[in-house]
C-alpha cells in the first residue's frame, strides 16, 4: 500500500510539494481502537504522502490542539501515546 500511495502521489509531499524524506500519513490517525480496522489502516482515501517535516507538523499541530481523534491526546490513554514523529508507541517508549 505504501508503494501505491507514493506512486499515486508522484513521490511528492501533498502538502508542500517536496520530493525527499517521504512518509505515508494516515489522515484519520491510528489509535488503539482502530489499528486493526483495514478501512482506516489500508484505505487509500485515508493515506497521503507527506515529507517528514510536514508529517511532524501535522501531528504536532494536532497535539497542540489536544485533538484526541488525531493523535493529539496530551494524556496518554490505554497505554499508548504518539511520539515526536507521530508514531503510535507504548507509553514506556516515550
CNS distance restraints for C-alpha pairs under 8 A (distance, minus, plus):
assign (resid   1 and name CA) (resid   5 and name CA) 6.21 0.50 0.50
assign (resid   1 and name CA) (resid  42 and name CA) 6.87 0.50 0.50
assign (resid   1 and name CA) (resid  44 and name CA) 7.65 0.50 0.50
assign (resid   2 and name CA) (resid   6 and name CA) 6.26 0.50 0.50
assign (resid   2 and name CA) (resid  24 and name CA) 6.37 0.50 0.50
assign (resid   3 and name CA) (resid   7 and name CA) 6.19 0.50 0.50
assign (resid   4 and name CA) (resid   8 and name CA) 5.96 0.50 0.50
assign (resid   5 and name CA) (resid   9 and name CA) 6.02 0.50 0.50
assign (resid   5 and name CA) (resid  24 and name CA) 7.18 0.50 0.50
assign (resid   5 and name CA) (resid  44 and name CA) 7.04 0.50 0.50
assign (resid   5 and name CA) (resid  47 and name CA) 7.02 0.50 0.50
assign (resid   5 and name CA) (resid  48 and name CA) 6.60 0.50 0.50
assign (resid   5 and name CA) (resid  49 and name CA) 6.77 0.50 0.50
assign (resid   6 and name CA) (resid  10 and name CA) 6.03 0.50 0.50
assign (resid   6 and name CA) (resid  11 and name CA) 4.95 0.50 0.50
assign (resid   6 and name CA) (resid  12 and name CA) 7.54 0.50 0.50
assign (resid   6 and name CA) (resid  24 and name CA) 7.43 0.50 0.50
assign (resid   6 and name CA) (resid  49 and name CA) 6.24 0.50 0.50
assign (resid   7 and name CA) (resid  11 and name CA) 5.92 0.50 0.50
assign (resid   9 and name CA) (resid  13 and name CA) 7.52 0.50 0.50
assign (resid   9 and name CA) (resid  14 and name CA) 6.99 0.50 0.50
assign (resid   9 and name CA) (resid  48 and name CA) 7.41 0.50 0.50
assign (resid   9 and name CA) (resid  49 and name CA) 6.41 0.50 0.50
assign (resid  11 and name CA) (resid  19 and name CA) 5.80 0.50 0.50
assign (resid  11 and name CA) (resid  22 and name CA) 7.50 0.50 0.50
assign (resid  11 and name CA) (resid  49 and name CA) 7.48 0.50 0.50
assign (resid  12 and name CA) (resid  17 and name CA) 5.26 0.50 0.50
assign (resid  12 and name CA) (resid  18 and name CA) 5.41 0.50 0.50
assign (resid  12 and name CA) (resid  19 and name CA) 4.39 0.50 0.50
assign (resid  12 and name CA) (resid  20 and name CA) 7.55 0.50 0.50
assign (resid  12 and name CA) (resid  22 and name CA) 7.45 0.50 0.50
assign (resid  12 and name CA) (resid  49 and name CA) 6.73 0.50 0.50
assign (resid  12 and name CA) (resid  50 and name CA) 7.34 0.50 0.50
assign (resid  12 and name CA) (resid  51 and name CA) 7.68 0.50 0.50
assign (resid  13 and name CA) (resid  17 and name CA) 4.64 0.50 0.50
assign (resid  13 and name CA) (resid  18 and name CA) 5.27 0.50 0.50
assign (resid  13 and name CA) (resid  19 and name CA) 6.19 0.50 0.50
assign (resid  13 and name CA) (resid  22 and name CA) 6.85 0.50 0.50
assign (resid  13 and name CA) (resid  49 and name CA) 5.19 0.50 0.50
assign (resid  13 and name CA) (resid  50 and name CA) 4.26 0.50 0.50
assign (resid  13 and name CA) (resid  51 and name CA) 5.24 0.50 0.50
assign (resid  13 and name CA) (resid  54 and name CA) 7.94 0.50 0.50
assign (resid  14 and name CA) (resid  48 and name CA) 6.91 0.50 0.50
assign (resid  14 and name CA) (resid  49 and name CA) 5.79 0.50 0.50
assign (resid  14 and name CA) (resid  50 and name CA) 5.94 0.50 0.50
assign (resid  15 and name CA) (resid  50 and name CA) 6.50 0.50 0.50
assign (resid  15 and name CA) (resid  54 and name CA) 6.93 0.50 0.50
assign (resid  16 and name CA) (resid  51 and name CA) 8.00 0.50 0.50
assign (resid  16 and name CA) (resid  54 and name CA) 7.48 0.50 0.50
assign (resid  18 and name CA) (resid  51 and name CA) 6.73 0.50 0.50
assign (resid  19 and name CA) (resid  51 and name CA) 7.26 0.50 0.50
assign (resid  20 and name CA) (resid  51 and name CA) 6.54 0.50 0.50
assign (resid  21 and name CA) (resid  51 and name CA) 5.40 0.50 0.50
assign (resid  21 and name CA) (resid  52 and name CA) 5.71 0.50 0.50
assign (resid  22 and name CA) (resid  49 and name CA) 6.58 0.50 0.50
assign (resid  22 and name CA) (resid  50 and name CA) 5.66 0.50 0.50
assign (resid  22 and name CA) (resid  51 and name CA) 4.23 0.50 0.50
assign (resid  22 and name CA) (resid  52 and name CA) 5.90 0.50 0.50
assign (resid  23 and name CA) (resid  49 and name CA) 5.81 0.50 0.50
assign (resid  23 and name CA) (resid  50 and name CA) 5.40 0.50 0.50
assign (resid  23 and name CA) (resid  51 and name CA) 5.83 0.50 0.50
assign (resid  23 and name CA) (resid  52 and name CA) 6.26 0.50 0.50
assign (resid  23 and name CA) (resid  55 and name CA) 7.37 0.50 0.50
assign (resid  24 and name CA) (resid  47 and name CA) 6.37 0.50 0.50
assign (resid  24 and name CA) (resid  48 and name CA) 5.59 0.50 0.50
assign (resid  24 and name CA) (resid  49 and name CA) 4.63 0.50 0.50
assign (resid  24 and name CA) (resid  50 and name CA) 6.14 0.50 0.50
assign (resid  25 and name CA) (resid  29 and name CA) 7.99 0.50 0.50
assign (resid  25 and name CA) (resid  47 and name CA) 5.50 0.50 0.50
assign (resid  25 and name CA) (resid  48 and name CA) 5.28 0.50 0.50
assign (resid  25 and name CA) (resid  49 and name CA) 6.01 0.50 0.50
assign (resid  25 and name CA) (resid  50 and name CA) 6.40 0.50 0.50
assign (resid  25 and name CA) (resid  55 and name CA) 6.90 0.50 0.50
assign (resid  26 and name CA) (resid  30 and name CA) 6.97 0.50 0.50
assign (resid  26 and name CA) (resid  40 and name CA) 7.78 0.50 0.50
assign (resid  26 and name CA) (resid  41 and name CA) 7.23 0.50 0.50
assign (resid  26 and name CA) (resid  46 and name CA) 5.61 0.50 0.50
assign (resid  26 and name CA) (resid  47 and name CA) 4.80 0.50 0.50
assign (resid  26 and name CA) (resid  48 and name CA) 6.73 0.50 0.50
assign (resid  27 and name CA) (resid  46 and name CA) 5.13 0.50 0.50
assign (resid  27 and name CA) (resid  47 and name CA) 5.91 0.50 0.50
assign (resid  27 and name CA) (resid  48 and name CA) 7.10 0.50 0.50
assign (resid  28 and name CA) (resid  40 and name CA) 6.88 0.50 0.50
assign (resid  28 and name CA) (resid  46 and name CA) 6.34 0.50 0.50
assign (resid  28 and name CA) (resid  69 and name CA) 7.60 0.50 0.50
assign (resid  28 and name CA) (resid  70 and name CA) 6.38 0.50 0.50
assign (resid  29 and name CA) (resid  69 and name CA) 7.12 0.50 0.50
assign (resid  29 and name CA) (resid  70 and name CA) 5.16 0.50 0.50
assign (resid  29 and name CA) (resid  71 and name CA) 6.16 0.50 0.50
assign (resid  30 and name CA) (resid  34 and name CA) 6.08 0.50 0.50
assign (resid  30 and name CA) (resid  35 and name CA) 5.50 0.50 0.50
assign (resid  30 and name CA) (resid  40 and name CA) 7.57 0.50 0.50
assign (resid  30 and name CA) (resid  41 and name CA) 7.18 0.50 0.50
assign (resid  30 and name CA) (resid  70 and name CA) 7.92 0.50 0.50
assign (resid  30 and name CA) (resid  71 and name CA) 7.57 0.50 0.50
assign (resid  30 and name CA) (resid  88 and name CA) 7.09 0.50 0.50
assign (resid  31 and name CA) (resid  35 and name CA) 5.68 0.50 0.50
assign (resid  31 and name CA) (resid  71 and name CA) 7.43 0.50 0.50
assign (resid  31 and name CA) (resid  88 and name CA) 7.13 0.50 0.50
assign (resid  32 and name CA) (resid  78 and name CA) 7.49 0.50 0.50
assign (resid  32 and name CA) (resid  80 and name CA) 7.44 0.50 0.50
assign (resid  34 and name CA) (resid  40 and name CA) 6.80 0.50 0.50
assign (resid  34 and name CA) (resid  41 and name CA) 7.80 0.50 0.50
assign (resid  35 and name CA) (resid  40 and name CA) 7.54 0.50 0.50
assign (resid  35 and name CA) (resid  41 and name CA) 6.54 0.50 0.50
assign (resid  36 and name CA) (resid  41 and name CA) 7.30 0.50 0.50
assign (resid  37 and name CA) (resid  41 and name CA) 6.15 0.50 0.50
assign (resid  38 and name CA) (resid  42 and name CA) 5.02 0.50 0.50
assign (resid  38 and name CA) (resid  43 and name CA) 6.62 0.50 0.50
assign (resid  39 and name CA) (resid  43 and name CA) 5.12 0.50 0.50
assign (resid  40 and name CA) (resid  46 and name CA) 6.42 0.50 0.50
assign (resid  41 and name CA) (resid  46 and name CA) 7.62 0.50 0.50
assign (resid  42 and name CA) (resid  46 and name CA) 7.60 0.50 0.50
assign (resid  42 and name CA) (resid  47 and name CA) 7.73 0.50 0.50
assign (resid  43 and name CA) (resid  47 and name CA) 6.73 0.50 0.50
assign (resid  44 and name CA) (resid  48 and name CA) 7.80 0.50 0.50
assign (resid  50 and name CA) (resid  54 and name CA) 5.84 0.50 0.50
assign (resid  50 and name CA) (resid  55 and name CA) 5.51 0.50 0.50
assign (resid  51 and name CA) (resid  55 and name CA) 6.04 0.50 0.50
assign (resid  52 and name CA) (resid  56 and name CA) 6.10 0.50 0.50
assign (resid  53 and name CA) (resid  57 and name CA) 6.14 0.50 0.50
assign (resid  54 and name CA) (resid  58 and name CA) 6.12 0.50 0.50
assign (resid  55 and name CA) (resid  59 and name CA) 6.48 0.50 0.50
assign (resid  55 and name CA) (resid  85 and name CA) 7.49 0.50 0.50
assign (resid  55 and name CA) (resid  86 and name CA) 7.50 0.50 0.50
assign (resid  56 and name CA) (resid  60 and name CA) 5.94 0.50 0.50
assign (resid  56 and name CA) (resid  84 and name CA) 7.24 0.50 0.50
assign (resid  56 and name CA) (resid  85 and name CA) 5.40 0.50 0.50
assign (resid  56 and name CA) (resid  86 and name CA) 6.37 0.50 0.50
assign (resid  57 and name CA) (resid  61 and name CA) 5.99 0.50 0.50
assign (resid  58 and name CA) (resid  62 and name CA) 6.35 0.50 0.50
assign (resid  59 and name CA) (resid  63 and name CA) 6.14 0.50 0.50
assign (resid  59 and name CA) (resid  70 and name CA) 7.53 0.50 0.50
assign (resid  59 and name CA) (resid  71 and name CA) 6.63 0.50 0.50
assign (resid  59 and name CA) (resid  72 and name CA) 7.07 0.50 0.50
assign (resid  59 and name CA) (resid  85 and name CA) 7.52 0.50 0.50
assign (resid  59 and name CA) (resid  86 and name CA) 5.54 0.50 0.50
assign (resid  60 and name CA) (resid  64 and name CA) 6.09 0.50 0.50
assign (resid  60 and name CA) (resid  72 and name CA) 7.64 0.50 0.50
assign (resid  60 and name CA) (resid  84 and name CA) 7.71 0.50 0.50
assign (resid  60 and name CA) (resid  86 and name CA) 7.79 0.50 0.50
assign (resid  61 and name CA) (resid  65 and name CA) 6.31 0.50 0.50
assign (resid  61 and name CA) (resid  72 and name CA) 7.94 0.50 0.50
assign (resid  62 and name CA) (resid  66 and name CA) 6.18 0.50 0.50
assign (resid  62 and name CA) (resid  67 and name CA) 5.32 0.50 0.50
assign (resid  62 and name CA) (resid  70 and name CA) 6.08 0.50 0.50
assign (resid  62 and name CA) (resid  71 and name CA) 6.42 0.50 0.50
assign (resid  62 and name CA) (resid  72 and name CA) 4.76 0.50 0.50
assign (resid  63 and name CA) (resid  67 and name CA) 6.12 0.50 0.50
assign (resid  63 and name CA) (resid  68 and name CA) 7.94 0.50 0.50
assign (resid  63 and name CA) (resid  70 and name CA) 7.97 0.50 0.50
assign (resid  63 and name CA) (resid  71 and name CA) 6.43 0.50 0.50
assign (resid  63 and name CA) (resid  72 and name CA) 3.43 0.50 0.50
assign (resid  63 and name CA) (resid  73 and name CA) 6.20 0.50 0.50
assign (resid  63 and name CA) (resid  74 and name CA) 6.59 0.50 0.50
assign (resid  64 and name CA) (resid  72 and name CA) 6.81 0.50 0.50
assign (resid  65 and name CA) (resid  72 and name CA) 6.76 0.50 0.50
assign (resid  66 and name CA) (resid  72 and name CA) 4.65 0.50 0.50
assign (resid  66 and name CA) (resid  73 and name CA) 5.20 0.50 0.50
assign (resid  66 and name CA) (resid  74 and name CA) 5.84 0.50 0.50
assign (resid  67 and name CA) (resid  71 and name CA) 6.48 0.50 0.50
assign (resid  67 and name CA) (resid  72 and name CA) 4.36 0.50 0.50
assign (resid  67 and name CA) (resid  73 and name CA) 5.92 0.50 0.50
assign (resid  68 and name CA) (resid  72 and name CA) 4.79 0.50 0.50
assign (resid  68 and name CA) (resid  73 and name CA) 4.43 0.50 0.50
assign (resid  68 and name CA) (resid  74 and name CA) 7.98 0.50 0.50
assign (resid  69 and name CA) (resid  73 and name CA) 7.92 0.50 0.50
assign (resid  71 and name CA) (resid  81 and name CA) 7.70 0.50 0.50
assign (resid  71 and name CA) (resid  82 and name CA) 6.25 0.50 0.50
assign (resid  71 and name CA) (resid  86 and name CA) 7.40 0.50 0.50
assign (resid  72 and name CA) (resid  82 and name CA) 7.70 0.50 0.50
assign (resid  73 and name CA) (resid  77 and name CA) 7.82 0.50 0.50
assign (resid  73 and name CA) (resid  81 and name CA) 7.46 0.50 0.50
assign (resid  75 and name CA) (resid  81 and name CA) 7.95 0.50 0.50
assign (resid  76 and name CA) (resid  80 and name CA) 5.76 0.50 0.50
assign (resid  76 and name CA) (resid  81 and name CA) 5.00 0.50 0.50
assign (resid  76 and name CA) (resid  91 and name CA) 7.12 0.50 0.50
assign (resid  77 and name CA) (resid  81 and name CA) 6.97 0.50 0.50
assign (resid  79 and name CA) (resid  90 and name CA) 5.75 0.50 0.50
assign (resid  79 and name CA) (resid  91 and name CA) 5.38 0.50 0.50
assign (resid  80 and name CA) (resid  88 and name CA) 6.57 0.50 0.50
assign (resid  80 and name CA) (resid  89 and name CA) 5.57 0.50 0.50
assign (resid  80 and name CA) (resid  90 and name CA) 4.43 0.50 0.50
assign (resid  80 and name CA) (resid  91 and name CA) 4.97 0.50 0.50
assign (resid  81 and name CA) (resid  88 and name CA) 5.78 0.50 0.50
assign (resid  81 and name CA) (resid  89 and name CA) 5.70 0.50 0.50
assign (resid  81 and name CA) (resid  90 and name CA) 6.33 0.50 0.50
assign (resid  81 and name CA) (resid  91 and name CA) 5.70 0.50 0.50
assign (resid  81 and name CA) (resid  94 and name CA) 7.43 0.50 0.50
assign (resid  82 and name CA) (resid  86 and name CA) 5.19 0.50 0.50
assign (resid  82 and name CA) (resid  87 and name CA) 5.17 0.50 0.50
assign (resid  82 and name CA) (resid  88 and name CA) 4.55 0.50 0.50
assign (resid  82 and name CA) (resid  89 and name CA) 5.96 0.50 0.50
assign (resid  82 and name CA) (resid  94 and name CA) 7.95 0.50 0.50
assign (resid  83 and name CA) (resid  87 and name CA) 5.43 0.50 0.50
assign (resid  83 and name CA) (resid  88 and name CA) 6.60 0.50 0.50
assign (resid  83 and name CA) (resid  89 and name CA) 6.65 0.50 0.50
assign (resid  83 and name CA) (resid  94 and name CA) 6.12 0.50 0.50
assign (resid  89 and name CA) (resid  93 and name CA) 6.40 0.50 0.50
assign (resid  89 and name CA) (resid  94 and name CA) 7.39 0.50 0.50
assign (resid  90 and name CA) (resid  94 and name CA) 7.32 0.50 0.50
